[in-house]
Amino acid sequence: MAGLDPRRLDLIVCLLHPFHSEADVYGLGVVVKERLGAVNAEVTEVLDTCASVTLALQMCRELFLSEARLHHALIVGLVNLWNVLDYGHPATRWASAISDGCGALLISRNPELDNVLLETSHFCNPEFIDDVVLSSPGLLAEPISYKKRFRRLVPQRLDMRDAEGFKARLDPVSQAGYVRAVRAVLPAMRERG
């Protein structure tokens, strides 16, 4: 908390991965608030994958610009995939670069600080949303897609419907998506010098 009294927190933004086993059950942000003793903080959650940190930073920036009463926000997030990732499964070997972990960012409105959030941009392509699914090998006939996911009392793992087709469709748009996001922030950065 960088020496900040948790009671001075105005906002807690909790990031969860959609495949986190408790994402649909309870609000982790409320637990963070209680354990920190951040009695004055409002809590919100962002349930997303790759763009969650950028989205949370953008949300805090916009709220700070529009709400003068906000001075301190905590962005805290976690990724928990150990229970759905089979590192030996060839179709999801790419996910071995993803590990369980957590992190936090303390955002403060303070004109004397050197760090300034100038602009954010993110790009999400819904074309790939159902390529990665949850499956229960030998127990379920049909994988559970992101759009239709639900929790069952059977083992589940990340799976791919068509790993080679996914890669063939992703490669041509991936770099273009990065470039598009970078170009979106450049005009605002130039304006601010």
Contact map, one row per residue, 1 for C-alpha under 8 A:
1111110000000000000000000000000000000000000000000000000000000000000000000000000000000000000000000000000001000000000000000000000000000000000000000000000000000000000000000000000000000000000000000
1111000000000000000000000000000000000000000000000000000000000000000000000000000000000000000000000000000000000000000000000000000000000000000000000000000000000000000000000000000000000000000000000
1111100000000000000000000000000000000000000000000000000000000000000000000000000000000000000000000000000000000000000000000000000000000000000000000000000000000000000000000000000000000000000000000
1111110100000000000000000000000000000000000000000000000000000000000000000000000000000000000000000000000000000000000000000000000000000000000000000000000000000000000000000000000000000000000000000
1011111110000000000000000000000000000000000000000000000000000000000000000000000000000000000000000000000000000000000000000000000000000000000000000000000000000000000000000000000000000000000000000
1001111110000000000000000000000000011110000000000000000000000000000000000000000000000000000000000000000000000000000000000000000000000000000000000000000000000000000000000000000000000000000000000
0000111110000000000000000000000000001111100000000000000000000000000000000000000000000000000000000000000000000000000000000000000000000000000000000000000000000000000000000000000000000000000000000
0001111111000000000000000000000000000101100000000000000000000000000000010000000000000000000000000000000000000000000000000000000000000000000000000000000000000000000000000000000000000000000000000
0000111111110000000000000000000000000101100000000000000000000000000000111100000000000000000000000000000000000000000000000000000000000000000000000000000000000000000000000000000000000000000000000
0000000111110000000000000000000000000001110000000000000000000000000001111000000000000000000000000000000000000000000000000000000000000000000000000000000000000000000000000000000000000000000000000
0000000011111000000000000000000000000000111100000000000000000000000001011100000000000000000000000000000000000000000000000000000000000000000000000000000000000000000000000000000000000000000000000
0000000011111100000000000000100010000000111100000000000000000000000000001111000000000000000000000000000000000000000000000000000000000000000000000000000000000000000000000000000000000000000000000
0000000000111110000000000000100000000000001111000000000100000000000000001111000000000000000000000000000000000000000000000000000000000000000000000000000000000000000000000000000000000000000000000
0000000000011111000000000001100000000000001111000000000000000000000000000011100000000000000000000000000000000000000000000000000000000000000000000000000000000000000000000000000000000000000000000
0000000000001111100000000000000000000000000011110001100100000000000000000011110000000000000000000000000000000000000000000000000000000000000000000000000000000000000000000000000000000000000000000
0000000000000111110100100000000000000000000011111000000000000000000000000000111000000000000000000000000000000000000000000000000000000000000000000000000000000000000000000000000000000000000000000
0000000000000011111100100000000000000000000000111000000000000000000000000000011100000000000000000000000000000000000000000000000000000000000000000000000000000000000000000000000000000000000000000
0000000000000001111100100000000000000000000000111000000000000000000000000000000000000000000000000000000000000000000000000000000000000000000000000000000000000000000000000000000000000000000000000
0000000000000000111110100000000000000000000000000000000000000000000000000000000110010000000000000000000000000000000000000000000000000000000000000000000000000000000000000000000000000000000000000
0000000000000001111111100000000000000000000000000000000000000000000000000000001110000000000000000000000000000000000000000000000000000000000000000000000000000000000000000000000000000000000000000
0000000000000000001111110000000000000000000000000000000000000000000000000000000100000000000000000000000000000000000000000000000000000000000000000000000000000000000000000000000000000000000000000
0000000000000000000111111100000000000000000000000000000000000000000000000000000000000000000000000000000000000000000000000000000000000000000000000000000000000000000000000000000000000000000000000
0000000000000001111111111111000000000000000000100000000000000000000000000000000000000000000000000000000000000000000000000000000000000000000000000000000000000000000000000000000000000000000000000
0000000000000000000011111100000000000000000000000000000000000000000000000000000000000000000000000000000000000000000000000000000000000000000000000000000000000000000000000000000000000000000000000
0000000000000000000001111110000000000000000000000000000000000000000000000000000000000000000000000000000000000000000000000000000000000000000000000000000000000000000000000000000000000000000000000
0000000000000000000001111111000000000000000000000000000000000000000000000000000000000000000000000000000000000000000000000000000000000000000000000000000000000000000000000000000000000000000000000
0000000000000000000000101111111000000000000010000000000000000000000000000000000000000000000000000000000000000000000000000000000000000000000000000000000000000000000000000000000000000000000000000
0000000000000100000000100111111100000000000000000000000000000000000000000000000000000000000000000000000000000000000000000000000000000000000000000000000000000000000000000000000000000000000000000
0000000000011100000000000011111110000000001110000000000000000000000000000000000000000000000000000000000000000000000000000000000000000000000000000000000000000000000000000000000000000000000000000
0000000000000000000000000011111111000000001000000000000000000000000000000000000000000000000000000000000000000000000000000000000000000000000000000000000000000000000000000000000000000000000000000
0000000000000000000000000011111111100000000000000000000000000000000000000000000000000000000000000000000000000000000000000000000000000000000000000000000000000000000000000000000000000000000000000
0000000000000000000000000001111111110000000000000000000000000000000000000000000000000000000000000000000000000000000000000000000000000000000000000000000000000000000000000000000000000000000000000
0000000000010000000000000000111111111110101000000000000000000000000000000000000000000000000000000000000000000000000000000000000000000000000000000000000000000000000000000000000000000000000000000
0000000000000000000000000000011111111110000000000000000000000000000000000000000000000000000000000000000000000000000000000000000000000000000000000000000000000000000000000000000000000000000000000
0000000000000000000000000000001111111100000000000000000000000000000000000000000000000000000000000000000000000000000000000000000000000000000000000000000000000000000000000000000000000000000000000
0000010000000000000000000000000111111100000000000000000000000000000000000000000000000000000000000000000000000000000000000000000000000000000000000000000000000000000000000000000000000000000000000
0000011000000000000000000000000011111110000000000000000000000000000000000000000000000000000000000000000000000000000000000000000000000000000000000000000000000000000000000000000000000000000000000
0000011110000000000000000000000011111111100000000000000000000000000000000000000000000000000000000000000000000000000000000000000000000000000000000000000000000000000000000000000000000000000000000
0000011000000000000000000000000011001111100000000000000000000000000000000000000000000000000000000000000000000000000000000000000000000000000000000000000000000000000000000000000000000000000000000
0000001111000000000000000000000000000111110000000000000000000000000000000000000000000000000000000000000000000000000000000000000000000000000000000000000000000000000000000000000000000000000000000
0000001111110000000000000000000010000111111000000000000000000000000000000000000000000000000000000000000000000000000000000000000000000000000000000000000000000000000000000000000000000000000000000
0000000001110000000000000000000000000001111100000000000000000000000000000000000000000000000000000000000000000000000000000000000000000000000000000000000000000000000000000000000000000000000000000
0000000000111100000000000000110010000000111110000000000000000000000000000000000000000000000000000000000000000000000000000000000000000000000000000000000000000000000000000000000000000000000000000
0000000000111100000000000000100000000000011111000000000000000000000000000000000000000000000000000000000000000000000000000000000000000000000000000000000000000000000000000000000000000000000000000
0000000000001111000000000010100000000000001111100000000000000000000000000000000000000000000000000000000000000000000000000000000000000000000000000000000000000000000000000000000000000000000000000
0000000000001111000000000000000000000000000111110001001100000000000000000000000000000000000000000000000000000000000000000000000000000000000000000000000000000000000000000000000000000000000000000
0000000000000011110000100000000000000000000011111001000000000000000000000000000000000000000000000000000000000000000000000000000000000000000000000000000000000000000000000000000000000000000000000
0000000000000011110000000000000000000000000001111111000000000000000000000000000000000000000000000000000000000000000000000000000000000000000000000000000000000000000000000000000000000000000000000
0000000000000001110000000000000000000000000000111111000000000000000000000000000000000000000000000000000000000000000000000000000000000000000000000000000000000000000000000000000000000000000000000
0000000000000000000000000000000000000000000000011111100000000000000000000000000000000000000000000000000000000000000000000000000000000000000000000000000000000000000000000000000000000000000000000
0000000000000000000000000000000000000000000000011111111000000000000000000000000000000000000000000000000000000000000000000111000000000000000000000000000000000000000000000000000000000000000000000
0000000000000010000000000000000000000000000001111111111100000000000000000000000000000000000000000000000000000000000000000000000000000000000000000000000000000000000000000000000000000000000000000
0000000000000010000000000000000000000000000000000111111110000000000000000000000000000000000000000000000000000000000000000000000000000000000000000000000000000000000000000000000000000000000000000
0000000000000000000000000000000000000000000000000011111111000000000000000000000000000000000000000000000000000000000000011100000000000000000000000000000000000000000000000000000000000000000000000
0000000000000000000000000000000000000000000001000011111111100000000000000000000000000000000000000000000000000000000000011100000000000000000000000000000000000000000000000000000000000000000000000
0000000000001010000000000000000000000000000001000001111111110000000000000010000000000000000000000000000000000000000000000000000000000000000000000000000000000000000000000000000000000000000000000
0000000000000000000000000000000000000000000000000000111111111000000000000010000000000000000000000000000000000000000000010000000000000000000000000000000000000000000000000000000000000000000000000
0000000000000000000000000000000000000000000000000000011111111100000000000000000000000000000000000000000000000000000000111000000000000000000000000000000000000000000000000000000000000000000000000
0000000000000000000000000000000000000000000000000000001111111110000000000000000000000000000000000000000000000000000000000000000000000000000000000000000000000000000000000000000000000000000000000
0000000000000000000000000000000000000000000000000000000111111111000000001000000000000000000000000000000000100000000000000000000000000000000000000000000000000000000000000000000000000000000000000
0000000000000000000000000000000000000000000000000000000011111111100000000000000000000000000000000000000000000000000010000000000000000000000000000000000000000000000000000000000000000000000000000
0000000000000000000000000000000000000000000000000000000001111111110000000000000000000000000000000000000000000000000000000000000000000000000000000000000000000000000000000000000000000000000000000
0000000000000000000000000000000000000000000000000000000000111111111001000000000000000000000000000000000000000000000000000000000000000000000000000000000000000000000000000000000000000000000000000
0000000000000000000000000000000000000000000000000000000000011111111101100000000000000000000000000000000000001000000000000000000000000000000000000000000000000000000000000000000000000000000000000
0000000000000000000000000000000000000000000000000000000000001111111100000000000000000000000000000000000000000000000000000000000000000000000000000000000000000000000000000000000000000000000000000
0000000000000000000000000000000000000000000000000000000000000111111100000000000000000000000000000000000000000000000000000000000000000000000000000000000000000000000000000000000000000000000000000
0000000000000000000000000000000000000000000000000000000000000011111111000000000000000000000000000000000000000000000000000000000000000000000000000000000000000000000000000000000000000000000000000
0000000000000000000000000000000000000000000000000000000000000001111111100000000000000000000000000000000000000000000000000000000000000000000000000000000000000000000000000000000000000000000000000
0000000000000000000000000000000000000000000000000000000000000000001111100000000000000000000000000000000000000000000000000000000000000000000000000000000000000000000000000000000000000000000000000
0000000001100000000000000000000000000000000000000000000000000011001111111000000000000000000000000000000000001000000000000000000000000000000000000000000000000000000000000000000000000000000000000
0000000011000000000000000000000000000000000000000000000000000001000111111000000000000000000000000000000000011100000000000000000000000000000000000000000000000000000000000000000000000000000000000
0000000111100000000000000000000000000000000000000000000000000000000001111100000000000000000000000000000001111000000000000000000000000000000000000000000000000000000000000000000000000000000000000
0000000011111000000000000000000000000000000000000000000000010000000001111110000000000000000000000000000001110000000000000000000000000000000000000000000000000000000000000000000000000000000000000
0000000010111000000000000000000000000000000000000000000000000000000000011111000000000000000000000000000111100000000000000000000000000000000000000000000000000000000000000000000000000000000000000
0000000000011110000000000000000000000000000000000000000110000000000000001111100000000000000000000000000111100000000000000000000000000000000000000000000000000000000000000000000000000000000000000
0000000000011110000000000000000000000000000000000000000000000000000000000111110000000000000000000000011110000000000000000000000000000000000000000000000000000000000000000000000000000000000000000
0000000000000111000000000000000000000000000000000000000000000000000000000011111000000000000000000000011100000000000000000000000000000000000000000000000000000000000000000000000000000000000000000
0000000000000011100000000000000000000000000000000000000000000000000000000001111100000000000000000001111000000000000000000000000000000000000000000000000000000000000000000000000000000000000000000
0000000000000001100100000000000000000000000000000000000000000000000000000000111110000000000000000011110000000000000000000000000000000000000000000000000000000000000000000000000000000000000000000
0000000000000000101110000000000000000000000000000000000000000000000000000000011111100000000000000011100000000000000000000000000000000000000000000000000000000000000000000000000000000000000000000
0000000000000000001100000000000000000000000000000000000000000000000000000000001111111000000000000011000000000000000000000000000000000000000000000000000000000000000000000000000000000000000000000
0000000000000000000000000000000000000000000000000000000000000000000000000000000111111000000000000011000000000000000000000000000000000000000000000000000000000000000000000000000000000000000000000
0000000000000000000000000000000000000000000000000000000000000000000000000000000111111000000000000000000000000000000000000000000000000000000000000000000000011000000000000000000000000000000000000
0000000000000000001000000000000000000000000000000000000000000000000000000000000011111100000000000000000000000000000000000000000000000100000000000000000000111100000000000000000000000000000000000
0000000000000000000000000000000000000000000000000000000000000000000000000000000011111110000100100000000000000000000000000000000000000000000000000000000000001100000000000000000000000000000000000
0000000000000000000000000000000000000000000000000000000000000000000000000000000000011111100100000000000000000000000000000000000000000000000000000000000000001100000000000000000000000000000000000
0000000000000000000000000000000000000000000000000000000000000000000000000000000000001111110110110000000000000000000000000000000000000000000000000000000000000000000000000000000000000000000000000
0000000000000000000000000000000000000000000000000000000000000000000000000000000000000111110010000000000000000000000000000000000000000000000000000000000000000000000000000000000000000000000000000
0000000000000000000000000000000000000000000000000000000000000000000000000000000000000111111110000000000000000000000000000000000000000000000000000000000000000000000000000000000000000000000000000
0000000000000000000000000000000000000000000000000000000000000000000000000000000000000011111110000000000000000000000000000000000000000000000000000000000000000000000000000000000000000000000000000
0000000000000000000000000000000000000000000000000000000000000000000000000000000000000000111111000000000000000000000000000000000000000000000000000000000000000011011000000000000000000000000000000
0000000000000000000000000000000000000000000000000000000000000000000000000000000000001110111111110000000000000000000000000000000000000000000000000000000000000111001000000000000000000000000000000
0000000000000000000000000000000000000000000000000000000000000000000000000000000000000011111111110000000000000000000000000000000000000000000000000000000000000000000000000000000000000000000000000
0000000000000000000000000000000000000000000000000000000000000000000000000000000000000000001111111000000000000000000000000000000000000000000000000000000000000000000000000000000000000000000000000
0000000000000000000000000000000000000000000000000000000000000000000000000000000000001010000111111100000000000000000000000000000000000000000000000000000000000000000000000000000000000000000000000
0000000000000000000000000000000000000000000000000000000000000000000000000000000000000010000111111110000000000000000000000000000000000000000000000000000000000000000000000000000000000000000000000
0000000000000000000000000000000000000000000000000000000000000000000000000000000000000000000001111110000000000000000000000000000000000000000000000000000000000000000000000000000000000000000000000
0000000000000000000000000000000000000000000000000000000000000000000000000000000000000000000000111111000000000000000000000000000000000000000000000000000000000000000000000000000000000000000000000
0000000000000000000000000000000000000000000000000000000000000000000000000000001111000000000000011111100000000000000000000000000000000000000000000000000000000000000000000000000000000000000000000
0000000000000000000000000000000000000000000000000000000000000000000000000000011111000000000000000111110000000000000000000000000000000000000000000000000000000000000000000000000000000000000000000
0000000000000000000000000000000000000000000000000000000000000000000000000000011100000000000000000011111000000000000000000000000000000000000000000000000000000000000000000000000000000000000000000
0000000000000000000000000000000000000000000000000000000000000000000000000001111000000000000000000001111100000000000000000000000000000000000000000000000000000000000000000000000000000000000000000
0000000000000000000000000000000000000000000000000000000000000000000000000001110000000000000000000000111110000000000000000000000000000000000000000000000000000000000000000000000000000000000000000
0000000000000000000000000000000000000000000000000000000000000000000000000111100000000000000000000000011111000000000000000000000000000000000000000000000000000000000000000000000000000000000000000
0000000000000000000000000000000000000000000000000000000000000000000000000111000000000000000000000000001111100000000000000000000000000000000000000000000000000000000000000000000000000000000000000
1000000000000000000000000000000000000000000000000000000000000000000000011110000000000000000000000000000111110000000000000000000000000000000000000000000000000000000000000000000000000000000000000
0000000000000000000000000000000000000000000000000000000000010000000000011110000000000000000000000000000011111000000000000000000000000000000000000000000000000000000000000000000000000000000000000
0000000000000000000000000000000000000000000000000000000000000000000000111000000000000000000000000000000001111100000000000000000000000000000000000000000000000000000000000000000000000000000000000
0000000000000000000000000000000000000000000000000000000000000001000001110000000000000000000000000000000000111110000000000000000000000000000000000000000000000000000000000000000000000000000000000
0000000000000000000000000000000000000000000000000000000000000000000000100000000000000000000000000000000000011111100000000000000000000000000000000000000000000000000000000000000000000000000000000
0000000000000000000000000000000000000000000000000000000000000000000000000000000000000000000000000000000000001111110000000000000000000000000000000000000000000000000000000000000000000000000000000
0000000000000000000000000000000000000000000000000000000000000000000000000000000000000000000000000000000000000111110000000000000000000000000000000000000000000000000000000000000000000000000000000
0000000000000000000000000000000000000000000000000000000000000000000000000000000000000000000000000000000000000111111100000000000000000000000000000000000000000000000000000000000000000000000000000
0000000000000000000000000000000000000000000000000000000000000000000000000000000000000000000000000000000000000011111100000000000000000000000000000000000000000000000000000000000000000000000000000
0000000000000000000000000000000000000000000000000000000000000000000000000000000000000000000000000000000000000000111110000000000000000000000000000000000000000000000000000000000000000000000000000
0000000000000000000000000000000000000000000000000000000000000000000000000000000000000000000000000000000000000000111111000000000000000000000000000000000000000000000000000000000000000000000000000
0000000000000000000000000000000000000000000000000000000000001000000000000000000000000000000000000000000000000000001111110000000000000000000000000000000000000000000000000000000000000000000000000
0000000000000000000000000000000000000000000000000000000000000000000000000000000000000000000000000000000000000000000111110000000000000000000000000000000000000000000000000000000000000000000110010
0000000000000000000000000000000000000000000000000000000001000000000000000000000000000000000000000000000000000000000011111000000000000000000000000000000000000000000000000000000000000000100110000
0000000000000000000000000000000000000000000000000000011011000000000000000000000000000000000000000000000000000000000011111100000000000000000000000000000000000000000000000000000000000000100000000
0000000000000000000000000000000000000000000000000000011001000000000000000000000000000000000000000000000000000000000000111110000000000000000000000000000000000000000000000000000000001101100000000
0000000000000000000000000000000000000000000000000010011000000000000000000000000000000000000000000000000000000000000000011111000000000000000000000000000000000000000000000000000000001000000000000
0000000000000000000000000000000000000000000000000010000000000000000000000000000000000000000000000000000000000000000000001111100000000000000000000000000000000000000000000000000011011000000000000
0000000000000000000000000000000000000000000000000010000000000000000000000000000000000000000000000000000000000000000000000111110000000000000000000000000000000000000000000000000000000000000000000
0000000000000000000000000000000000000000000000000000000000000000000000000000000000000000000000000000000000000000000000000011111110000000000000000000000000000000000000000000000000000000000000000
0000000000000000000000000000000000000000000000000000000000000000000000000000000000000000000000000000000000000000000000000001111110000000000000000000000000000000000000000000000000000000000000000
0000000000000000000000000000000000000000000000000000000000000000000000000000000000000000000000000000000000000000000000000000111111000000000000000000000000000000000000000000000000000000000000000
0000000000000000000000000000000000000000000000000000000000000000000000000000000000000000000000000000000000000000000000000000111111110000000000000000000000000000000001000000000000000000000000000
0000000000000000000000000000000000000000000000000000000000000000000000000000000000000000000000000000000000000000000000000000111111110000000000000110000000000000000000000000000000000000000000000
0000000000000000000000000000000000000000000000000000000000000000000000000000000000000000000000000000000000000000000000000000001111111000000000001110000000000000000000000000000000000000000000000
0000000000000000000000000000000000000000000000000000000000000000000000000000000000000000000000000000000000000000000000000000000111111000000000001000000000000001111001000000000000000000000000000
0000000000000000000000000000000000000000000000000000000000000000000000000000000000000000000000000000000000000000000000000000000111111100000000001100000000000111100000000000000000000000000000000
0000000000000000000000000000000000000000000000000000000000000000000000000000000000000000000000000000000000000000000000000000000001111110000000111100000000000111100000000000000000000000000000000
0000000000000000000000000000000000000000000000000000000000000000000000000000000000010000000000000000000000000000000000000000000000011111000000111100100000011110000000000000000000000000000000000
0000000000000000000000000000000000000000000000000000000000000000000000000000000000000000000000000000000000000000000000000000000000001111100101110000000000011110000000000000000000000000000000000
0000000000000000000000000000000000000000000000000000000000000000000000000000000000000000000000000000000000000000000000000000000000000111111100100000000001111000000000000000000000000000000000000
0000000000000000000000000000000000000000000000000000000000000000000000000000000000000000000000000000000000000000000000000000000000000011111100000000000000010000000000000000000000000000000000000
0000000000000000000000000000000000000000000000000000000000000000000000000000000000000000000000000000000000000000000000000000000000000001111110000000000000000000000000000000000000000000000000000
0000000000000000000000000000000000000000000000000000000000000000000000000000000000000000000000000000000000000000000000000000000000000001111110000000000001000000000000000000000000000000000000000
0000000000000000000000000000000000000000000000000000000000000000000000000000000000000000000000000000000000000000000000000000000000000011111111100000000000000000000000000000000000000000000000000
0000000000000000000000000000000000000000000000000000000000000000000000000000000000000000000000000000000000000000000000000000000000000000011111100000000000000000000000000000000000000000000000000
0000000000000000000000000000000000000000000000000000000000000000000000000000000000000000000000000000000000000000000000000000000000000010000111110000000000000000000000000000000000000000000000000
0000000000000000000000000000000000000000000000000000000000000000000000000000000000000000000000000000000000000000000000000000000000001111000111111000000000000000000000000000000000000000000000000
0000000000000000000000000000000000000000000000000000000000000000000000000000000000000000000000000000000000000000000000000000000000001110000001111101110000000000000000000000000000000000000000000
0000000000000000000000000000000000000000000000000000000000000000000000000000000000000000000000000000000000000000000000000000000001111100000000111111100000000000000000000000000000000000000000000
0000000000000000000000000000000000000000000000000000000000000000000000000000000000000000000000000000000000000000000000000000000011011100000000011111100000000000000000000000000000000000000000000
0000000000000000000000000000000000000000000000000000000000000000000000000000000000000000000000000000000000000000000000000000000011000000000000001111100000000000000000000000000000000000000000000
0000000000000000000000000000000000000000000000000000000000000000000000000000000000000000000000000000000000000000000000000000000000000000000000011111110000000000000000000000000000000000000000000
0000000000000000000000000000000000000000000000000000000000000000000000000000000000000000000000000000000000000000000000000000000000000100000000011111111000000000000000000000000000000000000000000
0000000000000000000000000000000000000000000000000000000000000000000000000000000000000000000000000000000000000000000000000000000000000000000000010001111100000000000000000000000000000000000000000
0000000000000000000000000000000000000000000000000000000000000000000000000000000000000000000000000000000000000000000000000000000000000000000000000000111110000000000000000000000000000000000000000
0000000000000000000000000000000000000000000000000000000000000000000000000000000000000000000000000000000000000000000000000000000000000000000000000000011111000000000000000000000000000000000000000
0000000000000000000000000000000000000000000000000000000000000000000000000000000000000000000000000000000000000000000000000000000000000000000000000000001111100000000000000000000000000000000000000
0000000000000000000000000000000000000000000000000000000000000000000000000000000000000000000000000000000000000000000000000000000000000001001000000000000111110000000000000000000000000000000000000
0000000000000000000000000000000000000000000000000000000000000000000000000000000000010000000000000000000000000000000000000000000000000001000000000000000011111000000000000000000000000000000000000
0000000000000000000000000000000000000000000000000000000000000000000000000000000000110000000000000000000000000000000000000000000000000111100000000000000001111100000000000000000000000000000000000
0000000000000000000000000000000000000000000000000000000000000000000000000000000000111100000000000000000000000000000000000000000000000111000000000000000000111110000000000000000000000000000000000
0000000000000000000000000000000000000000000000000000000000000000000000000000000000011100000100000000000000000000000000000000000000011110000000000000000000011111000000000000000000000000000000000
0000000000000000000000000000000000000000000000000000000000000000000000000000000000000000001100000000000000000000000000000000000000011110000000000000000000001111100000000000000000000000000000000
0000000000000000000000000000000000000000000000000000000000000000000000000000000000000000001100000000000000000000000000000000000000111000000000000000000000000111111000000000000000000000000000000
0000000000000000000000000000000000000000000000000000000000000000000000000000000000000000000000000000000000000000000000000000000000111000000000000000000000000011111000000000000000000000000000000
0000000000000000000000000000000000000000000000000000000000000000000000000000000000000000001000000000000000000000000000000000000000100000000000000000000000000001111111000000000000000000000000000
0000000000000000000000000000000000000000000000000000000000000000000000000000000000000000001100000000000000000000000000000000000000100000000000000000000000000001111111100000000000000000000000000
0000000000000000000000000000000000000000000000000000000000000000000000000000000000000000000000000000000000000000000000000000000000000000000000000000000000000000011111110000000000000000000000000
0000000000000000000000000000000000000000000000000000000000000000000000000000000000000000000000000000000000000000000000000000000000000000000000000000000000000000011111111000000000000000000000000
0000000000000000000000000000000000000000000000000000000000000000000000000000000000000000000000000000000000000000000000000000000100100000000000000000000000000000011111111100000000000000000000000
0000000000000000000000000000000000000000000000000000000000000000000000000000000000000000000000000000000000000000000000000000000000000000000000000000000000000000001111111110000000000000000000000
0000000000000000000000000000000000000000000000000000000000000000000000000000000000000000000000000000000000000000000000000000000000000000000000000000000000000000000111111111000000000000000000000
0000000000000000000000000000000000000000000000000000000000000000000000000000000000000000000000000000000000000000000000000000000000000000000000000000000000000000000011111111100000000000000000000
0000000000000000000000000000000000000000000000000000000000000000000000000000000000000000000000000000000000000000000000000000000000000000000000000000000000000000000001111111110000000000000000000
0000000000000000000000000000000000000000000000000000000000000000000000000000000000000000000000000000000000000000000000000000000000000000000000000000000000000000000000111111111000000000000000000
0000000000000000000000000000000000000000000000000000000000000000000000000000000000000000000000000000000000000000000000000000000000000000000000000000000000000000000000011111111100000000000000000
0000000000000000000000000000000000000000000000000000000000000000000000000000000000000000000000000000000000000000000000000000000000000000000000000000000000000000000000001111111110000000000000000
0000000000000000000000000000000000000000000000000000000000000000000000000000000000000000000000000000000000000000000000000000000000000000000000000000000000000000000000000111111111000000000000000
0000000000000000000000000000000000000000000000000000000000000000000000000000000000000000000000000000000000000000000000000000000000000000000000000000000000000000000000000011111111100000000000000
0000000000000000000000000000000000000000000000000000000000000000000000000000000000000000000000000000000000000000000000000000000000000000000000000000000000000000000000000001111111110000000000000
0000000000000000000000000000000000000000000000000000000000000000000000000000000000000000000000000000000000000000000000000010000000000000000000000000000000000000000000000000111111111000000000000
0000000000000000000000000000000000000000000000000000000000000000000000000000000000000000000000000000000000000000000000000010000000000000000000000000000000000000000000000000011111111100000000000
0000000000000000000000000000000000000000000000000000000000000000000000000000000000000000000000000000000000000000000000000000000000000000000000000000000000000000000000000000001111111110000000000
0000000000000000000000000000000000000000000000000000000000000000000000000000000000000000000000000000000000000000000000000010000000000000000000000000000000000000000000000000000111111111000000000
0000000000000000000000000000000000000000000000000000000000000000000000000000000000000000000000000000000000000000000000001110000000000000000000000000000000000000000000000000000011111111100000000
0000000000000000000000000000000000000000000000000000000000000000000000000000000000000000000000000000000000000000000000001000000000000000000000000000000000000000000000000000000001111111110000000
0000000000000000000000000000000000000000000000000000000000000000000000000000000000000000000000000000000000000000000000000000000000000000000000000000000000000000000000000000000000111111111000000
0000000000000000000000000000000000000000000000000000000000000000000000000000000000000000000000000000000000000000000000001000000000000000000000000000000000000000000000000000000000011111111000000
0000000000000000000000000000000000000000000000000000000000000000000000000000000000000000000000000000000000000000000000111000000000000000000000000000000000000000000000000000000000001111111110000
0000000000000000000000000000000000000000000000000000000000000000000000000000000000000000000000000000000000000000000000000000000000000000000000000000000000000000000000000000000000000111111111000
0000000000000000000000000000000000000000000000000000000000000000000000000000000000000000000000000000000000000000000000000000000000000000000000000000000000000000000000000000000000000011111111100
0000000000000000000000000000000000000000000000000000000000000000000000000000000000000000000000000000000000000000000001100000000000000000000000000000000000000000000000000000000000000000111111110
0000000000000000000000000000000000000000000000000000000000000000000000000000000000000000000000000000000000000000000001100000000000000000000000000000000000000000000000000000000000000000111111111
0000000000000000000000000000000000000000000000000000000000000000000000000000000000000000000000000000000000000000000000000000000000000000000000000000000000000000000000000000000000000000011111111
0000000000000000000000000000000000000000000000000000000000000000000000000000000000000000000000000000000000000000000000000000000000000000000000000000000000000000000000000000000000000000001111111
0000000000000000000000000000000000000000000000000000000000000000000000000000000000000000000000000000000000000000000001000000000000000000000000000000000000000000000000000000000000000000000111111
0000000000000000000000000000000000000000000000000000000000000000000000000000000000000000000000000000000000000000000000000000000000000000000000000000000000000000000000000000000000000000000011111
